Amino acid sequence: MSALDGKMWKYDPRTVKEAGHTRKPGWWFWYPLLFGLMFVGLGVVFVVIGALIPAGSAGLYVAATVFFVTAAGSIAVAVWARRDIAGSDDDEKEAARRGAVTKANASELREDGMAGKATIERFVYLGDTNGDRTLVELQLQVTGGLGGFRTVIHKEYVPLGLTDRLKAGVTLPVICDAADPNKLAIDWEAFAPGRS
């Protein structure tokens, strides 16, 4: 996502991978799962020992119960992490549900759209971060396409490496729909440092 240039980190769109295609189970899934399975094993061992040695079984059963509860919590975290990772397949549906530009919309616009420019009047972070992108609502003054000069309220997922460049008055390269002048996608690659 970033490249080291001197002592500063810079955003490099050529190294960014789509979040929906790179999210695989990592330590945030495997560690709680293995930790939980280890405690299940310990709990089983303590139950068996408690059954074999009745004199000390009360303490062993209490310890086994603690192990099983710890294991249940840990495995629940692993299941939650796995669902969160698998939920990345629904990124496009979530973007569409929130009224943001989807990857499919942006791809269509790149093929058939018209180049334009959009100046940011104001913007608001909407609090939804998805992989390496965050959802932003922008009020833009757009020129280009068939609509002439117009104000557009636009939602799009912005690469996290570019959020520090969003400011009122900044001009963004956009691709406008030829049929609907209010439909557009921002060309984040062209907006990246060193390219705009």
Residue pairs with C-beta under 8 A, 6 or more apart in sequence:
1 11
1 12
1 15
1 16
1 132
1 159
1 160
1 161
2 9
2 10
2 11
2 12
2 15
2 161
3 9
3 10
3 12
3 15
10 193
10 194
11 159
11 161
11 162
11 192
11 193
12 161
12 192
13 159
13 188
13 189
13 192
13 195
16 132
16 159
16 161
18 103
18 131
19 88
19 91
19 130
19 131
19 132
19 133
20 88
20 89
20 91
20 92
20 131
22 131
23 85
23 88
23 131
24 85
25 81
25 82
25 85
28 81
29 78
29 81
29 82
29 85
30 78
32 74
32 75
32 77
32 78
32 81
33 74
33 75
33 78
35 74
36 70
36 71
36 72
36 73
36 74
36 75
36 77
36 78
37 71
37 75
38 71
39 67
39 68
39 70
39 71
39 74
40 67
40 68
40 71
40 75
42 64
42 67
43 64
43 65
43 67
43 68
43 71
44 64
46 60
46 61
46 63
46 64
46 67
47 60
47 61
47 64
49 60
50 56
50 57
50 58
50 60
50 61
50 64
51 57
53 60
88 130
88 131
91 130
91 131
92 102
92 103
92 104
94 128
94 130
95 101
95 102
95 103
95 130
95 135
95 157
96 102
98 126
98 128
98 135
98 155
99 155
100 135
100 155
100 156
100 157
101 154
101 155
101 156
101 157
101 184
101 185
101 186
105 183
105 185
106 175
106 185
109 175
109 176
109 177
109 183
109 184
109 185
110 175
110 185
112 177
112 178
113 145
113 175
113 176
113 177
113 178
113 184
113 185
114 144
114 145
114 146
114 175
114 176
114 178
115 144
115 173
115 174
115 175
115 176
116 142
116 143
116 144
116 145
116 173
116 174
116 175
116 176
116 184
117 142
117 143
117 144
117 171
117 172
117 173
117 174
118 138
118 140
118 141
118 142
118 143
118 152
118 154
118 171
118 172
118 174
118 184
118 186
119 140
119 141
119 169
119 170
119 171
119 172
120 138
120 139
120 140
120 166
120 167
120 168
120 169
120 170
120 171
120 172
121 139
121 140
121 141
121 151
121 168
122 138
122 139
122 168
123 136
123 137
123 138
123 139
123 166
123 168
124 136
124 137
125 134
125 135
125 136
125 163
126 135
126 136
126 137
126 155
127 135
128 134
128 135
129 135
129 160
130 157
132 159
132 160
132 161
133 157
133 158
133 159
133 160
134 157
134 158
134 160
134 163
135 155
135 156
135 157
135 158
136 155
136 156
136 157
136 158
136 163
136 166
137 153
137 154
137 155
138 153
138 154
138 155
138 156
138 166
139 151
139 152
139 153
139 154
140 151
140 152
140 153
140 154
140 172
140 174
140 184
141 149
141 150
141 151
142 149
142 150
142 151
142 152
142 174
142 176
142 181
142 184
143 149
144 174
144 176
145 176
145 177
145 178
145 181
145 184
146 176
146 178
146 181
147 176
147 181
147 182
148 181
150 181
150 182
152 182
152 184
154 184
154 186
156 185
156 186
158 166
158 186
158 188
159 188
161 192
162 188
162 191
162 192
165 191
165 193
172 186
172 187
172 191
173 186
173 187
173 190
173 191
173 196
174 184
174 185
174 186
174 187
175 184
175 185
175 187
176 183
176 184
177 183
177 184
189 195
190 196
